[in-house]
Amino acid sequence: MSLTGICQVCETARADHTCRTCGRQACPEHWNDAVGACSPCARGLDGGGGTDPDNSTDHRR
């Protein structure tokens, strides 16, 4: 599927992916290829670590 929208995470870059979890469009910077989800959803899917540079070190349980 071809996307021409704007990333719904940063709202500036061109979206190349659609999150399988929430349906949000995401740019490569806000996409986690390992889990196939946008960076906000990927935090929950991969146990909180992930490859998102915006991920905080807050490890509340």
C-alpha distance matrix in Angstrom:
0.0 3.8 6.5 10.0 12.0 14.9 15.4 17.0 19.4 21.0 20.1 20.5 17.9 14.4 11.8 9.5 9.0 9.2 12.5 13.0 16.4 16.5 13.1 14.0 11.8 13.5 14.5 15.5 19.1 18.3 16.1 17.9 16.3 19.2 18.4 14.7 15.5 16.4 20.0 21.8 20.5 20.9 24.6 25.2 23.3 25.0 28.4 28.6 28.6 25.3 24.4 24.0 26.6 27.2 28.2 31.9 34.7 35.6 35.9 37.2 37.5
3.8 0.0 3.8 6.7 9.4 12.5 13.6 15.8 18.3 19.3 18.0 17.9 15.3 11.6 9.7 7.8 8.8 9.9 13.6 15.1 18.2 17.7 14.2 14.1 11.2 12.6 12.9 14.3 17.8 17.5 15.9 18.3 17.1 20.5 20.0 16.2 16.6 16.7 20.0 22.0 21.3 21.8 25.3 26.4 24.8 26.3 29.7 29.4 29.2 25.9 24.5 23.8 25.9 26.4 28.0 31.6 34.6 35.7 36.4 37.8 38.5
6.5 3.8 0.0 3.8 5.7 8.7 10.1 12.2 14.9 15.9 14.3 14.4 12.1 8.5 6.5 6.0 7.3 8.3 12.1 14.3 16.9 15.8 12.3 11.4 8.2 9.7 10.2 12.5 15.5 15.0 14.1 17.0 16.6 20.1 19.4 15.7 15.3 14.6 17.8 19.4 19.3 20.1 23.3 24.6 23.5 25.2 28.3 27.6 27.6 24.4 23.0 21.7 23.6 23.8 25.6 29.1 32.3 33.2 34.2 35.5 36.5
10.0 6.7 3.8 0.0 3.8 6.9 9.6 12.0 14.9 15.0 12.8 12.4 10.5 6.9 6.7 7.7 10.0 11.1 14.7 17.3 19.5 17.9 14.5 12.9 9.5 10.8 10.7 13.4 15.9 15.8 15.7 19.1 19.1 22.7 22.2 18.7 17.8 16.4 19.2 20.7 21.2 22.2 25.1 26.6 26.0 27.5 30.5 29.3 29.3 26.2 24.5 22.8 24.2 24.2 26.4 29.7 33.1 34.1 35.5 36.8 38.1
12.0 9.4 5.7 3.8 0.0 3.8 6.6 8.5 11.7 12.0 9.5 9.9 8.8 6.1 5.5 8.2 9.7 10.1 13.2 16.2 17.8 15.6 12.5 10.3 7.2 8.8 9.4 12.8 14.7 13.9 14.5 18.0 18.7 22.3 21.4 18.0 16.4 14.4 17.0 18.1 18.9 20.3 22.9 24.4 24.2 25.9 28.6 27.2 27.4 24.6 23.1 21.0 22.4 21.8 24.0 27.2 30.7 31.4 32.9 34.1 35.4
14.9 12.5 8.7 6.9 3.8 0.0 3.8 6.2 8.8 8.4 5.9 6.2 5.8 4.7 5.0 8.7 10.2 11.0 13.3 16.8 17.8 15.5 13.1 10.0 7.1 7.5 7.6 11.4 12.3 11.6 13.1 16.8 18.2 21.6 20.9 17.9 15.8 13.2 15.0 16.0 17.5 18.9 21.1 22.9 23.2 24.7 27.1 25.3 25.4 22.7 21.1 18.6 19.5 18.7 21.2 24.2 27.8 28.7 30.4 31.7 33.3
15.4 13.6 10.1 9.6 6.6 3.8 0.0 3.8 5.4 5.8 5.0 6.3 5.6 5.7 4.5 8.1 8.7 9.4 10.8 14.6 15.2 13.2 11.4 7.9 5.3 4.4 5.2 9.0 9.4 8.0 9.8 13.5 15.3 18.5 17.7 15.1 12.7 9.7 11.3 12.4 14.0 15.3 17.3 19.3 19.7 21.1 23.4 21.5 21.6 19.0 17.5 14.9 16.1 15.2 17.5 20.6 24.2 25.0 26.7 28.0 29.7
17.0 15.8 12.2 12.0 8.5 6.2 3.8 0.0 3.8 5.9 5.1 8.3 8.9 9.4 7.8 11.0 10.5 9.8 10.4 13.9 13.7 11.0 9.8 6.1 5.5 6.0 8.3 11.8 11.6 9.2 11.0 14.3 16.6 19.4 17.9 15.6 12.5 9.3 10.9 10.7 12.4 14.5 16.2 17.7 18.6 20.4 22.3 20.4 21.2 19.1 18.2 15.3 16.7 15.0 17.0 19.7 23.3 23.6 25.2 26.1 27.6
19.4 18.3 14.9 14.9 11.7 8.8 5.4 3.8 0.0 3.8 5.7 8.5 9.1 10.7 9.4 12.2 11.6 11.4 11.0 14.6 13.9 11.7 11.6 7.9 7.8 6.4 8.1 10.8 9.5 6.8 9.5 12.5 15.5 17.9 16.6 15.0 11.7 8.0 8.2 8.1 10.7 12.5 13.5 15.5 16.8 18.2 19.8 17.5 18.1 16.2 15.3 12.0 13.2 11.3 13.3 16.0 19.6 20.1 21.9 23.0 24.8
21.0 19.3 15.9 15.0 12.0 8.4 5.8 5.9 3.8 0.0 3.8 5.5 6.9 9.7 9.8 12.9 13.3 14.0 14.2 17.9 17.6 15.5 15.0 11.3 10.2 8.2 8.2 10.8 9.0 7.7 11.1 14.4 17.2 19.9 19.3 17.6 14.7 11.0 10.6 11.1 14.1 15.3 16.0 18.6 19.9 20.8 22.3 19.7 19.7 17.8 16.2 12.8 12.9 11.2 14.1 16.5 20.3 21.2 23.5 24.8 27.1
20.1 18.0 14.3 12.8 9.5 5.9 5.0 5.1 5.7 3.8 0.0 3.8 6.3 8.5 9.1 12.8 13.6 14.0 15.0 18.7 18.6 16.0 14.9 11.2 9.7 8.9 9.2 12.5 11.6 10.6 13.4 17.0 19.4 22.3 21.5 19.4 16.5 13.0 13.5 13.8 16.3 18.0 19.1 21.2 22.4 23.7 25.4 22.9 23.2 21.2 19.7 16.4 16.7 15.0 17.8 20.2 24.0 24.6 26.9 28.0 30.1
20.5 17.9 14.4 12.4 9.9 6.2 6.3 8.3 8.5 5.5 3.8 0.0 3.8 6.9 9.0 12.4 14.3 15.6 17.0 20.8 21.2 19.0 17.6 13.9 11.6 10.1 8.9 11.8 11.0 11.2 14.1 17.7 19.8 23.0 22.8 20.6 18.3 14.9 15.2 16.2 18.8 19.9 21.1 23.6 24.6 25.4 27.3 24.8 24.5 22.2 20.1 17.1 16.8 15.8 19.0 21.5 25.2 26.4 28.8 30.3 32.5
17.9 15.3 12.1 10.5 8.8 5.8 5.6 8.9 9.1 6.9 6.3 3.8 0.0 3.8 6.3 9.2 11.6 13.7 15.5 19.2 20.2 18.5 16.8 13.4 10.4 8.3 6.0 8.7 8.6 9.6 11.8 15.5 17.1 20.5 20.7 18.3 16.5 13.5 14.2 16.0 18.2 18.7 20.4 23.1 23.5 24.1 26.4 24.2 23.5 20.8 18.4 15.9 16.0 15.8 18.9 21.8 25.3 26.8 28.9 30.7 32.8
14.4 11.6 8.5 6.9 6.1 4.7 5.7 9.4 10.7 9.7 8.5 6.9 3.8 0.0 3.8 6.5 9.4 11.7 14.3 17.8 19.4 17.8 15.4 12.5 9.0 7.7 5.7 8.5 10.1 10.8 11.9 15.6 16.4 20.1 20.2 17.3 16.0 13.6 15.2 17.2 18.7 19.2 21.5 23.8 23.7 24.5 27.2 25.4 24.9 21.9 19.6 17.6 18.3 18.4 21.1 24.3 27.8 29.2 30.9 32.7 34.4
11.8 9.7 6.5 6.7 5.5 5.0 4.5 7.8 9.4 9.8 9.1 9.0 6.3 3.8 0.0 3.8 5.8 7.9 10.5 14.0 15.7 14.4 11.9 9.3 5.6 4.7 4.1 7.3 9.5 9.1 9.4 13.0 13.7 17.4 17.0 13.9 12.6 10.5 12.8 14.8 15.7 16.3 19.0 20.9 20.5 21.7 24.5 23.1 22.8 19.7 18.0 16.1 17.6 17.6 19.8 23.2 26.6 27.8 29.1 30.7 32.1
9.5 7.8 6.0 7.7 8.2 8.7 8.1 11.0 12.2 12.9 12.8 12.4 9.2 6.5 3.8 0.0 3.8 7.2 10.1 13.0 15.5 15.1 12.4 10.8 7.2 6.2 5.3 6.6 10.0 10.0 8.8 11.9 11.6 15.3 15.3 12.0 11.7 10.8 13.4 15.9 16.1 16.1 19.2 21.1 20.0 20.9 24.1 23.2 22.6 19.2 17.4 16.4 18.2 18.9 20.7 24.4 27.4 28.8 29.8 31.6 32.8
9.0 8.8 7.3 10.0 9.7 10.2 8.7 10.5 11.6 13.3 13.6 14.3 11.6 9.4 5.8 3.8 0.0 3.8 6.5 9.2 11.8 11.8 9.4 8.4 5.7 5.2 6.5 7.5 10.5 9.3 7.3 9.8 9.5 13.0 12.3 8.7 8.4 8.1 11.3 13.6 13.1 13.2 16.6 18.0 16.7 18.0 21.3 20.7 20.5 17.2 16.1 15.2 17.7 18.2 19.4 23.0 25.9 27.0 27.6 29.2 30.0
9.2 9.9 8.3 11.1 10.1 11.0 9.4 9.8 11.4 14.0 14.0 15.6 13.7 11.7 7.9 7.2 3.8 0.0 3.8 6.4 8.8 8.4 5.7 5.7 4.5 6.1 9.0 10.6 13.0 10.7 8.9 10.9 11.1 13.9 12.2 8.6 7.5 7.6 11.3 12.6 11.5 12.5 15.9 16.6 15.4 17.5 20.5 20.2 20.7 17.8 17.4 16.3 19.2 19.0 19.8 23.2 26.1 26.7 27.1 28.3 28.8
12.5 13.6 12.1 14.7 13.2 13.3 10.8 10.4 11.0 14.2 15.0 17.0 15.5 14.3 10.5 10.1 6.5 3.8 0.0 3.8 5.4 5.7 4.7 5.3 6.3 7.2 10.4 11.6 13.2 10.2 8.2 9.3 10.1 12.1 9.6 6.6 4.5 5.3 9.1 9.9 8.1 9.3 12.7 13.0 11.8 14.2 17.0 16.9 17.8 15.2 15.5 14.5 17.7 17.4 17.5 20.8 23.5 23.8 23.9 24.9 25.2
13.0 15.1 14.3 17.3 16.2 16.8 14.6 13.9 14.6 17.9 18.7 20.8 19.2 17.8 14.0 13.0 9.2 6.4 3.8 0.0 3.8 6.1 5.8 8.2 9.7 11.0 14.0 14.8 16.5 13.6 11.1 11.2 11.2 12.3 9.2 6.6 5.9 8.3 11.7 12.1 9.2 10.3 13.7 13.1 11.2 13.9 16.9 17.5 18.7 16.4 17.3 16.9 20.4 20.1 19.7 22.8 25.1 25.2 24.7 25.5 25.2
16.4 18.2 16.9 19.5 17.8 17.8 15.2 13.7 13.9 17.6 18.6 21.2 20.2 19.4 15.7 15.5 11.8 8.8 5.4 3.8 0.0 3.8 6.0 8.2 10.9 12.0 15.4 16.3 17.3 13.9 12.0 11.9 12.9 13.5 9.9 8.5 6.4 8.2 10.8 10.1 6.9 8.9 11.7 10.4 9.3 12.6 14.9 15.4 17.3 15.6 17.1 16.3 19.8 19.0 18.1 20.9 23.1 22.7 22.1 22.5 22.1
16.5 17.7 15.8 17.9 15.6 15.5 13.2 11.0 11.7 15.5 16.0 19.0 18.5 17.8 14.4 15.1 11.8 8.4 5.7 6.1 3.8 0.0 3.8 5.5 9.0 10.8 14.6 16.3 17.0 13.5 12.5 13.4 15.0 16.1 12.9 11.1 8.2 8.3 11.0 9.6 7.4 10.5 12.8 11.9 11.8 15.1 17.1 16.8 18.9 17.3 18.4 16.9 20.0 18.6 18.3 20.9 23.5 22.9 22.9 23.0 23.1
13.1 14.2 12.3 14.5 12.5 13.1 11.4 9.8 11.6 15.0 14.9 17.6 16.8 15.4 11.9 12.4 9.4 5.7 4.7 5.8 6.0 3.8 0.0 3.8 6.5 9.3 13.0 15.1 16.5 13.4 12.2 13.8 14.8 16.7 13.9 11.2 8.9 8.8 12.3 11.8 10.1 12.6 15.5 15.1 14.6 17.6 20.0 19.7 21.2 19.1 19.6 18.1 21.1 20.0 20.2 23.2 26.0 25.8 26.0 26.4 26.6
14.0 14.1 11.4 12.9 10.3 10.0 7.9 6.1 7.9 11.3 11.2 13.9 13.4 12.5 9.3 10.8 8.4 5.7 5.3 8.2 8.2 5.5 3.8 0.0 3.8 6.3 10.1 12.7 13.7 10.5 10.3 12.7 14.3 16.7 14.3 11.7 8.8 7.1 10.2 9.9 9.5 12.0 14.5 15.0 15.1 17.6 19.9 18.9 20.2 18.0 18.0 15.9 18.5 17.2 18.0 20.9 24.1 24.1 24.8 25.5 26.2
11.8 11.2 8.2 9.5 7.2 7.1 5.3 5.5 7.8 10.2 9.7 11.6 10.4 9.0 5.6 7.2 5.7 4.5 6.3 9.7 10.9 9.0 6.5 3.8 0.0 3.8 7.1 10.1 11.6 9.3 9.1 12.2 13.4 16.4 14.9 11.8 9.5 7.7 10.8 11.6 11.8 13.4 16.1 17.3 17.1 19.0 21.7 20.5 21.1 18.5 17.7 15.8 18.0 17.3 18.7 21.9 25.2 25.7 26.7 27.7 28.7
13.5 12.6 9.7 10.8 8.8 7.5 4.4 6.0 6.4 8.2 8.9 10.1 8.3 7.7 4.7 6.2 5.2 6.1 7.2 11.0 12.0 10.8 9.3 6.3 3.8 0.0 3.8 6.6 7.8 5.7 6.0 9.5 11.2 14.3 13.5 10.8 8.6 6.0 8.4 10.2 11.1 11.8 14.4 16.3 16.1 17.4 20.1 18.6 18.7 15.8 14.5 12.5 14.6 14.2 15.9 19.3 22.6 23.5 24.7 26.2 27.5
14.5 12.9 10.2 10.7 9.4 7.6 5.2 8.3 8.1 8.2 9.2 8.9 6.0 5.7 4.1 5.3 6.5 9.0 10.4 14.0 15.4 14.6 13.0 10.1 7.1 3.8 0.0 3.8 5.4 5.4 6.2 10.0 11.3 14.8 14.9 12.4 10.9 8.5 9.8 12.4 13.8 13.8 16.1 18.6 18.3 18.9 21.7 20.0 19.3 16.2 14.1 12.3 13.6 14.0 16.2 19.7 22.9 24.4 25.9 27.8 29.4
15.5 14.3 12.5 13.4 12.8 11.4 9.0 11.8 10.8 10.8 12.5 11.8 8.7 8.5 7.3 6.6 7.5 10.6 11.6 14.8 16.3 16.3 15.1 12.7 10.1 6.6 3.8 0.0 3.8 5.5 5.1 8.0 8.9 12.4 13.3 11.3 10.8 9.1 9.8 13.2 14.3 13.2 15.6 18.4 17.7 17.6 20.5 19.0 17.7 14.3 11.7 10.7 12.1 13.5 15.4 19.1 22.0 23.9 25.1 27.4 29.0
19.1 17.8 15.5 15.9 14.7 12.3 9.4 11.6 9.5 9.0 11.6 11.0 8.6 10.1 9.5 10.0 10.5 13.0 13.2 16.5 17.3 17.0 16.5 13.7 11.6 7.8 5.4 3.8 0.0 3.8 5.7 8.3 10.4 13.3 14.2 13.0 11.7 9.2 8.5 11.7 13.7 12.6 14.1 17.4 17.4 16.9 19.3 17.2 15.8 12.8 9.9 8.1 8.7 10.0 12.4 15.9 18.8 20.9 22.5 25.0 26.9
18.3 17.5 15.0 15.8 13.9 11.6 8.0 9.2 6.8 7.7 10.6 11.2 9.6 10.8 9.1 10.0 9.3 10.7 10.2 13.6 13.9 13.5 13.4 10.5 9.3 5.7 5.4 5.5 3.8 0.0 3.8 6.8 9.7 12.3 12.2 11.0 8.8 5.7 5.1 8.1 10.1 9.6 11.2 14.2 14.4 14.6 16.9 14.8 14.2 11.4 9.5 7.1 8.9 9.0 10.8 14.4 17.6 19.1 20.5 22.5 24.2
16.1 15.9 14.1 15.7 14.5 13.1 9.8 11.0 9.5 11.1 13.4 14.1 11.8 11.9 9.4 8.8 7.3 8.9 8.2 11.1 12.0 12.5 12.2 10.3 9.1 6.0 6.2 5.1 5.7 3.8 0.0 3.8 6.1 9.0 9.0 7.4 6.1 4.5 5.4 8.9 9.4 8.2 10.9 13.4 12.6 12.8 15.8 14.5 13.8 10.5 9.0 8.0 10.7 11.6 12.5 16.3 19.0 20.5 21.2 23.3 24.5
17.9 18.3 17.0 19.1 18.0 16.8 13.5 14.3 12.5 14.4 17.0 17.7 15.5 15.6 13.0 11.9 9.8 10.9 9.3 11.2 11.9 13.4 13.8 12.7 12.2 9.5 10.0 8.0 8.3 6.8 3.8 0.0 3.8 5.5 5.9 5.9 5.6 5.9 5.8 9.3 9.0 6.4 9.1 11.6 10.2 9.7 12.9 12.2 11.1 7.6 6.7 7.2 10.6 12.0 11.8 15.5 17.6 19.2 19.4 21.7 22.5
16.3 17.1 16.6 19.1 18.7 18.2 15.3 16.6 15.5 17.2 19.4 19.8 17.1 16.4 13.7 11.6 9.5 11.1 10.1 11.2 12.9 15.0 14.8 14.3 13.4 11.2 11.3 8.9 10.4 9.7 6.1 3.8 0.0 3.8 5.5 4.8 6.9 8.5 9.5 12.8 11.8 9.2 12.3 14.1 11.9 11.3 14.9 14.9 13.7 10.0 9.2 10.6 13.7 15.6 15.4 19.1 20.9 22.6 22.4 24.7 25.3
19.2 20.5 20.1 22.7 22.3 21.6 18.5 19.4 17.9 19.9 22.3 23.0 20.5 20.1 17.4 15.3 13.0 13.9 12.1 12.3 13.5 16.1 16.7 16.7 16.4 14.3 14.8 12.4 13.3 12.3 9.0 5.5 3.8 0.0 3.8 5.8 8.1 10.5 10.7 13.5 12.0 8.7 11.4 12.8 10.0 8.7 12.3 13.1 11.8 8.5 8.8 11.1 14.4 16.3 15.3 18.7 19.8 21.4 20.7 23.1 23.2
18.4 20.0 19.4 22.2 21.4 20.9 17.7 17.9 16.6 19.3 21.5 22.8 20.7 20.2 17.0 15.3 12.3 12.2 9.6 9.2 9.9 12.9 13.9 14.3 14.9 13.5 14.9 13.3 14.2 12.2 9.0 5.9 5.5 3.8 0.0 3.8 5.6 8.7 9.5 11.6 9.2 6.4 9.6 10.2 7.1 7.1 10.8 11.9 11.7 9.0 10.3 11.7 15.4 16.5 15.1 18.4 19.8 20.7 19.8 21.6 21.5
14.7 16.2 15.7 18.7 18.0 17.9 15.1 15.6 15.0 17.6 19.4 20.6 18.3 17.3 13.9 12.0 8.7 8.6 6.6 6.6 8.5 11.1 11.2 11.7 11.8 10.8 12.4 11.3 13.0 11.0 7.4 5.9 4.8 5.8 3.8 0.0 3.8 7.2 9.4 11.6 9.4 7.8 11.5 12.2 9.5 10.5 14.1 14.7 14.7 11.6 12.0 12.7 16.3 17.2 16.6 20.1 22.0 23.0 22.5 24.1 24.2
15.5 16.6 15.3 17.8 16.4 15.8 12.7 12.5 11.7 14.7 16.5 18.3 16.5 16.0 12.6 11.7 8.4 7.5 4.5 5.9 6.4 8.2 8.9 8.8 9.5 8.6 10.9 10.8 11.7 8.8 6.1 5.6 6.9 8.1 5.6 3.8 0.0 3.8 6.4 8.1 6.0 5.4 9.2 10.0 8.4 10.0 13.1 13.1 13.6 10.9 11.5 11.1 14.7 14.8 14.3 17.7 20.0 20.6 20.5 21.9 22.2
16.4 16.7 14.6 16.4 14.4 13.2 9.7 9.3 8.0 11.0 13.0 14.9 13.5 13.6 10.5 10.8 8.1 7.6 5.3 8.3 8.2 8.3 8.8 7.1 7.7 6.0 8.5 9.1 9.2 5.7 4.5 5.9 8.5 10.5 8.7 7.2 3.8 0.0 3.8 5.7 5.5 5.9 8.8 10.4 10.2 11.6 14.2 13.0 13.5 10.9 10.9 9.3 12.5 12.0 12.3 15.7 18.5 19.2 19.7 21.2 22.1
20.0 20.0 17.8 19.2 17.0 15.0 11.3 10.9 8.2 10.6 13.5 15.2 14.2 15.2 12.8 13.4 11.3 11.3 9.1 11.7 10.8 11.0 12.3 10.2 10.8 8.4 9.8 9.8 8.5 5.1 5.4 5.8 9.5 10.7 9.5 9.4 6.4 3.8 0.0 3.8 5.5 4.9 6.3 9.1 9.7 10.2 12.3 10.3 10.5 8.3 8.2 5.9 9.1 8.5 8.5 12.0 14.8 15.7 16.5 18.3 19.6
21.8 22.0 19.4 20.7 18.1 16.0 12.4 10.7 8.1 11.1 13.8 16.2 16.0 17.2 14.8 15.9 13.6 12.6 9.9 12.1 10.1 9.6 11.8 9.9 11.6 10.2 12.4 13.2 11.7 8.1 8.9 9.3 12.8 13.5 11.6 11.6 8.1 5.7 3.8 0.0 3.8 5.6 5.6 7.5 9.3 10.8 11.9 9.8 11.3 10.1 11.0 8.5 11.2 9.3 8.7 11.4 14.3 14.3 15.1 16.2 17.4
20.5 21.3 19.3 21.2 18.9 17.5 14.0 12.4 10.7 14.1 16.3 18.8 18.2 18.7 15.7 16.1 13.1 11.5 8.1 9.2 6.9 7.4 10.1 9.5 11.8 11.1 13.8 14.3 13.7 10.1 9.4 9.0 11.8 12.0 9.2 9.4 6.0 5.5 5.5 3.8 0.0 3.8 5.4 5.6 6.4 8.9 10.5 9.6 11.5 10.3 12.0 10.5 13.8 12.6 11.4 14.0 16.4 16.1 16.0 16.8 17.3
20.9 21.8 20.1 22.2 20.3 18.9 15.3 14.5 12.5 15.3 18.0 19.9 18.7 19.2 16.3 16.1 13.2 12.5 9.3 10.3 8.9 10.5 12.6 12.0 13.4 11.8 13.8 13.2 12.6 9.6 8.2 6.4 9.2 8.7 6.4 7.8 5.4 5.9 4.9 5.6 3.8 0.0 3.8 5.3 4.9 5.9 8.3 7.7 8.7 6.9 8.8 8.3 12.0 11.7 10.1 13.1 15.0 15.4 15.1 16.6 17.0
24.6 25.3 23.3 25.1 22.9 21.1 17.3 16.2 13.5 16.0 19.1 21.1 20.4 21.5 19.0 19.2 16.6 15.9 12.7 13.7 11.7 12.8 15.5 14.5 16.1 14.4 16.1 15.6 14.1 11.2 10.9 9.1 12.3 11.4 9.6 11.5 9.2 8.8 6.3 5.6 5.4 3.8 0.0 3.8 5.7 5.8 6.4 4.4 6.3 6.1 8.8 7.9 11.0 10.2 7.6 10.0 11.6 11.7 11.3 12.9 13.7
25.2 26.4 24.6 26.6 24.4 22.9 19.3 17.7 15.5 18.6 21.2 23.6 23.1 23.8 20.9 21.1 18.0 16.6 13.0 13.1 10.4 11.9 15.1 15.0 17.3 16.3 18.6 18.4 17.4 14.2 13.4 11.6 14.1 12.8 10.2 12.2 10.0 10.4 9.1 7.5 5.6 5.3 3.8 0.0 3.8 5.8 5.6 5.5 8.6 9.1 12.2 11.7 14.8 13.7 11.0 12.7 13.9 13.1 11.9 12.5 12.3
23.3 24.8 23.5 26.0 24.2 23.2 19.7 18.6 16.8 19.9 22.4 24.6 23.5 23.7 20.5 20.0 16.7 15.4 11.8 11.2 9.3 11.8 14.6 15.1 17.1 16.1 18.3 17.7 17.4 14.4 12.6 10.2 11.9 10.0 7.1 9.5 8.4 10.2 9.7 9.3 6.4 4.9 5.7 3.8 0.0 3.8 5.7 7.3 9.3 8.8 11.9 12.3 15.9 15.6 13.1 15.4 16.4 16.1 14.6 15.6 15.0
25.0 26.3 25.2 27.5 25.9 24.7 21.1 20.4 18.2 20.8 23.7 25.4 24.1 24.5 21.7 20.9 18.0 17.5 14.2 13.9 12.6 15.1 17.6 17.6 19.0 17.4 18.9 17.6 16.9 14.6 12.8 9.7 11.3 8.7 7.1 10.5 10.0 11.6 10.2 10.8 8.9 5.9 5.8 5.8 3.8 0.0 3.8 5.7 6.4 6.1 9.5 10.9 14.3 14.7 11.9 14.1 14.5 15.0 13.3 15.1 14.7
28.4 29.7 28.3 30.5 28.6 27.1 23.4 22.3 19.8 22.3 25.4 27.3 26.4 27.2 24.5 24.1 21.3 20.5 17.0 16.9 14.9 17.1 20.0 19.9 21.7 20.1 21.7 20.5 19.3 16.9 15.8 12.9 14.9 12.3 10.8 14.1 13.1 14.2 12.3 11.9 10.5 8.3 6.4 5.6 5.7 3.8 0.0 3.8 5.8 7.6 11.4 12.3 15.2 15.1 11.7 12.9 12.6 12.5 10.1 11.7 11.1
28.6 29.4 27.6 29.3 27.2 25.3 21.5 20.4 17.5 19.7 22.9 24.8 24.2 25.4 23.1 23.2 20.7 20.2 16.9 17.5 15.4 16.8 19.7 18.9 20.5 18.6 20.0 19.0 17.2 14.8 14.5 12.2 14.9 13.1 11.9 14.7 13.1 13.0 10.3 9.8 9.6 7.7 4.4 5.5 7.3 5.7 3.8 0.0 3.8 6.2 9.6 9.8 12.1 11.6 8.1 9.1 9.3 9.3 7.8 9.9 10.5
28.6 29.2 27.6 29.3 27.4 25.4 21.6 21.2 18.1 19.7 23.2 24.5 23.5 24.9 22.8 22.6 20.5 20.7 17.8 18.7 17.3 18.9 21.2 20.2 21.1 18.7 19.3 17.7 15.8 14.2 13.8 11.1 13.7 11.8 11.7 14.7 13.6 13.5 10.5 11.3 11.5 8.7 6.3 8.6 9.3 6.4 5.8 3.8 0.0 3.7 6.8 8.0 10.0 10.7 7.4 8.9 8.7 10.2 9.2 12.3 13.3
25.3 25.9 24.4 26.2 24.6 22.7 19.0 19.1 16.2 17.8 21.2 22.2 20.8 21.9 19.7 19.2 17.2 17.8 15.2 16.4 15.6 17.3 19.1 18.0 18.5 15.8 16.2 14.3 12.8 11.4 10.5 7.6 10.0 8.5 9.0 11.6 10.9 10.9 8.3 10.1 10.3 6.9 6.1 9.1 8.8 6.1 7.6 6.2 3.7 0.0 3.8 5.7 8.6 10.0 7.7 10.5 11.3 13.2 12.8 15.6 16.6
24.4 24.5 23.0 24.5 23.1 21.1 17.5 18.2 15.3 16.2 19.7 20.1 18.4 19.6 18.0 17.4 16.1 17.4 15.5 17.3 17.1 18.4 19.6 18.0 17.7 14.5 14.1 11.7 9.9 9.5 9.0 6.7 9.2 8.8 10.3 12.0 11.5 10.9 8.2 11.0 12.0 8.8 8.8 12.2 11.9 9.5 11.4 9.6 6.8 3.8 0.0 3.8 6.2 8.8 7.8 11.1 12.4 14.9 15.3 18.4 19.8
24.0 23.8 21.7 22.8 21.0 18.6 14.9 15.3 12.0 12.8 16.4 17.1 15.9 17.6 16.1 16.4 15.2 16.3 14.5 16.9 16.3 16.9 18.1 15.9 15.8 12.5 12.3 10.7 8.1 7.1 8.0 7.2 10.6 11.1 11.7 12.7 11.1 9.3 5.9 8.5 10.5 8.3 7.9 11.7 12.3 10.9 12.3 9.8 8.0 5.7 3.8 0.0 3.8 5.3 5.4 9.1 11.4 13.6 14.8 17.5 19.5
26.6 25.9 23.6 24.2 22.4 19.5 16.1 16.7 13.2 12.9 16.7 16.8 16.0 18.3 17.6 18.2 17.7 19.2 17.7 20.4 19.8 20.0 21.1 18.5 18.0 14.6 13.6 12.1 8.7 8.9 10.7 10.6 13.7 14.4 15.4 16.3 14.7 12.5 9.1 11.2 13.8 12.0 11.0 14.8 15.9 14.3 15.2 12.1 10.0 8.6 6.2 3.8 0.0 3.8 5.4 8.3 10.7 13.5 15.4 18.3 20.8
27.2 26.4 23.8 24.2 21.8 18.7 15.2 15.0 11.3 11.2 15.0 15.8 15.8 18.4 17.6 18.9 18.2 19.0 17.4 20.1 19.0 18.6 20.0 17.2 17.3 14.2 14.0 13.5 10.0 9.0 11.6 12.0 15.6 16.3 16.5 17.2 14.8 12.0 8.5 9.3 12.6 11.7 10.2 13.7 15.6 14.7 15.1 11.6 10.7 10.0 8.8 5.3 3.8 0.0 3.8 6.3 9.6 11.6 14.0 16.5 19.2
28.2 28.0 25.6 26.4 24.0 21.2 17.5 17.0 13.3 14.1 17.8 19.0 18.9 21.1 19.8 20.7 19.4 19.8 17.5 19.7 18.1 18.3 20.2 18.0 18.7 15.9 16.2 15.4 12.4 10.8 12.5 11.8 15.4 15.3 15.1 16.6 14.3 12.3 8.5 8.7 11.4 10.1 7.6 11.0 13.1 11.9 11.7 8.1 7.4 7.7 7.8 5.4 5.4 3.8 0.0 3.8 6.7 8.6 10.5 13.1 15.6
31.9 31.6 29.1 29.7 27.2 24.2 20.6 19.7 16.0 16.5 20.2 21.5 21.8 24.3 23.2 24.4 23.0 23.2 20.8 22.8 20.9 20.9 23.2 20.9 21.9 19.3 19.7 19.1 15.9 14.4 16.3 15.5 19.1 18.7 18.4 20.1 17.7 15.7 12.0 11.4 14.0 13.1 10.0 12.7 15.4 14.1 12.9 9.1 8.9 10.5 11.1 9.1 8.3 6.3 3.8 0.0 3.8 5.4 8.3 10.8 14.0
34.7 34.6 32.3 33.1 30.7 27.8 24.2 23.3 19.6 20.3 24.0 25.2 25.3 27.8 26.6 27.4 25.9 26.1 23.5 25.1 23.1 23.5 26.0 24.1 25.2 22.6 22.9 22.0 18.8 17.6 19.0 17.6 20.9 19.8 19.8 22.0 20.0 18.5 14.8 14.3 16.4 15.0 11.6 13.9 16.4 14.5 12.6 9.3 8.7 11.3 12.4 11.4 10.7 9.6 6.7 3.8 0.0 3.8 6.1 9.3 12.4
35.6 35.7 33.2 34.1 31.4 28.7 25.0 23.6 20.1 21.2 24.6 26.4 26.8 29.2 27.8 28.8 27.0 26.7 23.8 25.2 22.7 22.9 25.8 24.1 25.7 23.5 24.4 23.9 20.9 19.1 20.5 19.2 22.6 21.4 20.7 23.0 20.6 19.2 15.7 14.3 16.1 15.4 11.7 13.1 16.1 15.0 12.5 9.3 10.2 13.2 14.9 13.6 13.5 11.6 8.6 5.4 3.8 0.0 3.8 5.9 9.5
35.9 36.4 34.2 35.5 32.9 30.4 26.7 25.2 21.9 23.5 26.9 28.8 28.9 30.9 29.1 29.8 27.6 27.1 23.9 24.7 22.1 22.9 26.0 24.8 26.7 24.7 25.9 25.1 22.5 20.5 21.2 19.4 22.4 20.7 19.8 22.5 20.5 19.7 16.5 15.1 16.0 15.1 11.3 11.9 14.6 13.3 10.1 7.8 9.2 12.8 15.3 14.8 15.4 14.0 10.5 8.3 6.1 3.8 0.0 3.8 6.4
37.2 37.8 35.5 36.8 34.1 31.7 28.0 26.1 23.0 24.8 28.0 30.3 30.7 32.7 30.7 31.6 29.2 28.3 24.9 25.5 22.5 23.0 26.4 25.5 27.7 26.2 27.8 27.4 25.0 22.5 23.3 21.7 24.7 23.1 21.6 24.1 21.9 21.2 18.3 16.2 16.8 16.6 12.9 12.5 15.6 15.1 11.7 9.9 12.3 15.6 18.4 17.5 18.3 16.5 13.1 10.8 9.3 5.9 3.8 0.0 3.8
37.5 38.5 36.5 38.1 35.4 33.3 29.7 27.6 24.8 27.1 30.1 32.5 32.8 34.4 32.1 32.8 30.0 28.8 25.2 25.2 22.1 23.1 26.6 26.2 28.7 27.5 29.4 29.0 26.9 24.2 24.5 22.5 25.3 23.2 21.5 24.2 22.2 22.1 19.6 17.4 17.3 17.0 13.7 12.3 15.0 14.7 11.1 10.5 13.3 16.6 19.8 19.5 20.8 19.2 15.6 14.0 12.4 9.5 6.4 3.8 0.0
